[in-house]
Amino acid sequence: MSSEPRPFVELYMMSATILIIIVTLLRSDLLSSEFAHRAGLLIFPQPMKKASLFAGKFLASSSMSLAMILAHYLAVFALSYAVTGSVHSKAYTSFGLAPLYVLAATGFCLMLSPLLSPGATAAILSFASLMLVLLLV
């Protein structure tokens, strides 16, 4: 067993950044697809407010994103403990900040989604914006 968990955790945490971007990109066309194809008007028999649709989509996509992030971090923690015998302390800080980033990025993608009607345009703009933010941070 290696005594230093830092290089091991850092290697696998780089994939967490990619995972967060992928998760948020999948959320970028949630609302634009509802309004572009008029599917929201056909699916719901009762009239629904746009705010409740937005809140439901945000909660559903955020909970799925957070579940994926949680599964990834638990796997990294388990592998780090199995290989090195401990988990680096900054991994816990990263575990606390990743859900905040996911919530912010999901909200940003959902904000762009109804403004840009084709889903591809919203996906490209959200991906470019999130990559720019990652490069600045």
PATOR-397068 format. One line per field, with one value per residue (C-alpha): x, y, z; residue number from 1. Coordinates in steps of 0.02 Angstrom, whole numbers, plus 50000, padded with zeros to 5 digits. Layout:
BEGIN
c1	[X | ...] $
c2	[Y | ...] $
c3	[Z | ...] $
pos	[NUM | ...] $
END
This chain:
BEGIN
c1	[50000 | 50056 | 50060 | 50011 | 49830 | 49846 | 49908 | 49780 | 49633 | 49692 | 49699 | 49519 | 49453 | 49504 | 49370 | 49244 | 49262 | 49223 | 49078 | 49005 | 49015 | 48935 | 48795 | 48755 | 48765 | 48631 | 48519 | 48540 | 48392 | 48264 | 48151 | 48182 | 48120 | 47957 | 47916 | 47992 | 47890 | 47738 | 47754 | 47716 | 47545 | 47500 | 47568 | 47482 | 47291 | 47282 | 47360 | 47528 | 47622 | 47793 | 47866 | 47808 | 47873 | 48041 | 48049 | 48005 | 48133 | 48265 | 48232 | 48228 | 48387 | 48478 | 48435 | 48496 | 48656 | 48688 | 48660 | 48789 | 48914 | 48883 | 48912 | 49074 | 49143 | 49097 | 49188 | 49342 | 49340 | 49324 | 49463 | 49576 | 49549 | 49575 | 49736 | 49818 | 49734 | 49665 | 49576 | 49657 | 49577 | 49548 | 49439 | 49308 | 49313 | 49292 | 49146 | 49063 | 49092 | 49043 | 48856 | 48858 | 48939 | 48814 | 48667 | 48737 | 48780 | 48611 | 48523 | 48630 | 48591 | 48406 | 48411 | 48486 | 48370 | 48209 | 48303 | 48384 | 48251 | 48353 | 48424 | 48591 | 48618 | 48586 | 48701 | 48844 | 48829 | 48816 | 48965 | 49071 | 49022 | 49058 | 49227 | 49271 | 49225 | 49329 | 49479 | 49461 | 49446] $
c2	[50000 | 50174 | 50296 | 50453 | 50463 | 50633 | 50580 | 50441 | 50554 | 50694 | 50574 | 50521 | 50694 | 50757 | 50643 | 50723 | 50887 | 50800 | 50710 | 50873 | 50952 | 50801 | 50798 | 50981 | 50968 | 50836 | 50962 | 51106 | 51068 | 51015 | 51164 | 51210 | 51039 | 51063 | 51228 | 51200 | 51043 | 51096 | 50933 | 51018 | 51070 | 50895 | 50795 | 50887 | 50874 | 51018 | 51188 | 51203 | 51359 | 51382 | 51410 | 51240 | 51157 | 51244 | 51195 | 51014 | 51000 | 51083 | 50970 | 50812 | 50852 | 50913 | 50758 | 50644 | 50746 | 50742 | 50555 | 50531 | 50643 | 50552 | 50383 | 50445 | 50517 | 50363 | 50254 | 50366 | 50367 | 50178 | 50152 | 50276 | 50191 | 50018 | 50066 | 50191 | 50157 | 50334 | 50474 | 50643 | 50781 | 50895 | 50761 | 50797 | 50982 | 50939 | 50827 | 50976 | 51096 | 50981 | 50982 | 51172 | 51180 | 51054 | 51155 | 51317 | 51242 | 51156 | 51319 | 51409 | 51279 | 51286 | 51476 | 51468 | 51331 | 51430 | 51582 | 51486 | 51384 | 51249 | 51128 | 51120 | 51306 | 51300 | 51150 | 51232 | 51397 | 51314 | 51201 | 51348 | 51451 | 51310 | 51274 | 51459 | 51463 | 51307 | 51386 | 51544 | 51450] $
c3	[50000 | 49958 | 50103 | 50005 | 49942 | 49860 | 49686 | 49679 | 49723 | 49608 | 49461 | 49484 | 49529 | 49356 | 49287 | 49406 | 49312 | 49149 | 49230 | 49294 | 49121 | 49038 | 49166 | 49140 | 48950 | 48954 | 49044 | 48922 | 48809 | 48940 | 48924 | 48743 | 48687 | 48783 | 48702 | 48528 | 48491 | 48595 | 48690 | 48855 | 48791 | 48735 | 48883 | 49024 | 49027 | 49152 | 49112 | 49199 | 49246 | 49170 | 49343 | 49405 | 49247 | 49271 | 49456 | 49418 | 49280 | 49388 | 49537 | 49432 | 49334 | 49489 | 49588 | 49448 | 49429 | 49615 | 49620 | 49481 | 49571 | 49736 | 49653 | 49574 | 49735 | 49836 | 49709 | 49716 | 49906 | 49912 | 49785 | 49873 | 50039 | 49964 | 49872 | 49990 | 50156 | 50174 | 50082 | 50053 | 50155 | 50005 | 49927 | 50059 | 50015 | 49833 | 49879 | 49964 | 49819 | 49675 | 49715 | 49723 | 49552 | 49482 | 49548 | 49478 | 49309 | 49295 | 49334 | 49206 | 49072 | 49113 | 49103 | 48928 | 48868 | 48841 | 48778 | 48636 | 48551 | 48462 | 48590 | 48499 | 48516 | 48703 | 48722 | 48627 | 48719 | 48890 | 48852 | 48795 | 48947 | 49070 | 48990 | 49000 | 49184 | 49217 | 49131 | 49234 | 49398] $
pos	[1 | 2 | 3 | 4 | 5 | 6 | 7 | 8 | 9 | 10 | 11 | 12 | 13 | 14 | 15 | 16 | 17 | 18 | 19 | 20 | 21 | 22 | 23 | 24 | 25 | 26 | 27 | 28 | 29 | 30 | 31 | 32 | 33 | 34 | 35 | 36 | 37 | 38 | 39 | 40 | 41 | 42 | 43 | 44 | 45 | 46 | 47 | 48 | 49 | 50 | 51 | 52 | 53 | 54 | 55 | 56 | 57 | 58 | 59 | 60 | 61 | 62 | 63 | 64 | 65 | 66 | 67 | 68 | 69 | 70 | 71 | 72 | 73 | 74 | 75 | 76 | 77 | 78 | 79 | 80 | 81 | 82 | 83 | 84 | 85 | 86 | 87 | 88 | 89 | 90 | 91 | 92 | 93 | 94 | 95 | 96 | 97 | 98 | 99 | 100 | 101 | 102 | 103 | 104 | 105 | 106 | 107 | 108 | 109 | 110 | 111 | 112 | 113 | 114 | 115 | 116 | 117 | 118 | 119 | 120 | 121 | 122 | 123 | 124 | 125 | 126 | 127 | 128 | 129 | 130 | 131 | 132 | 133 | 134 | 135 | 136 | 137] $
END
